[in-house]
Amino acid sequence: MTSPMISLVLTTVTASYGVEVSAQELADKLQDPASAAAFDAPTFAFFSEVSPGLQAEFIEEMGVSKAAAVVVATLFSEAAGYELPLAART
């Protein structure tokens, strides 16, 4: 059974783009710099549309490496041209 928090995150990251992604698929993408290189829409939506608190809960619950997610968020932030909450402050 999926937790309400995970359901909310998945709804947020897929609603605008009409794509399906599982919690595990999203967790994997959050740690993979290739997601930023491909400008993967659900991954970008996670970093830009999901609140920082929900991001932290999802990262913890799914066992995502926060350090790796910060790297990917930073790559997305650089590509988008504006700072995303999880991106490293440089």
C-alpha positions in Angstrom: 0.0 0.0 0.0 1.3 3.4 -0.9 1.5 6.1 1.8 -0.6 9.2 1.3 2.7 11.3 1.1 4.0 9.1 -1.8 0.6 9.3 -3.6 0.7 13.1 -3.3 4.2 13.3 -4.6 3.4 11.0 -7.6 0.2 12.9 -8.4 2.1 16.2 -8.4 5.0 15.0 -10.6 2.8 13.2 -13.2 -0.3 15.4 -13.4 1.0 18.1 -15.7 2.9 15.7 -18.0 0.5 12.8 -18.4 3.3 10.3 -17.7 3.2 7.4 -15.3 6.1 6.8 -12.9 6.3 4.6 -9.9 7.7 5.7 -6.6 10.8 3.5 -7.1 11.3 4.9 -10.7 11.1 8.4 -9.4 13.5 7.6 -6.5 16.0 6.2 -9.0 15.7 9.3 -11.3 16.3 11.6 -8.4 19.7 10.1 -7.9 20.7 9.9 -11.6 22.4 12.8 -13.3 21.1 11.5 -16.6 17.7 12.7 -15.5 18.9 16.2 -15.6 20.7 15.7 -18.9 17.5 14.4 -20.5 15.5 17.1 -18.6 13.1 14.4 -17.3 9.8 16.1 -16.7 8.7 14.1 -13.5 12.1 14.6 -11.9 12.1 18.3 -12.7 8.6 18.5 -11.3 9.7 16.9 -8.1 12.4 19.5 -7.6 10.3 22.4 -8.7 6.7 21.7 -7.7 6.9 19.4 -4.6 7.3 21.3 -1.4 10.7 21.0 0.3 9.1 19.3 3.3 7.5 16.6 1.0 10.8 16.3 -0.9 12.6 15.5 2.4 10.0 13.0 3.4 10.0 11.2 0.1 13.8 11.1 0.0 13.9 9.6 3.4 11.1 7.1 3.0 12.4 5.9 -0.4 16.1 5.7 0.8 17.3 8.2 -1.8 20.8 9.5 -1.3 20.3 13.1 -0.3 23.8 14.0 -1.6 23.0 12.5 -5.0 19.6 14.2 -5.1 21.3 17.6 -4.4 23.6 17.0 -7.3 20.7 16.2 -9.6 18.7 19.2 -8.3 21.7 21.5 -8.9 22.0 20.3 -12.5 18.3 21.0 -13.0 18.6 24.4 -11.4 21.5 25.3 -13.7 19.5 24.1 -16.8 16.4 26.0 -15.7 18.2 29.2 -14.9 16.7 29.5 -11.4 17.4 28.1 -7.9 15.5 25.0 -6.8 15.1 24.5 -3.1 17.2 21.3 -2.9 19.9 22.6 -5.2 23.3 23.2 -3.6 23.9 26.9 -2.8 27.0 27.9 -4.7 
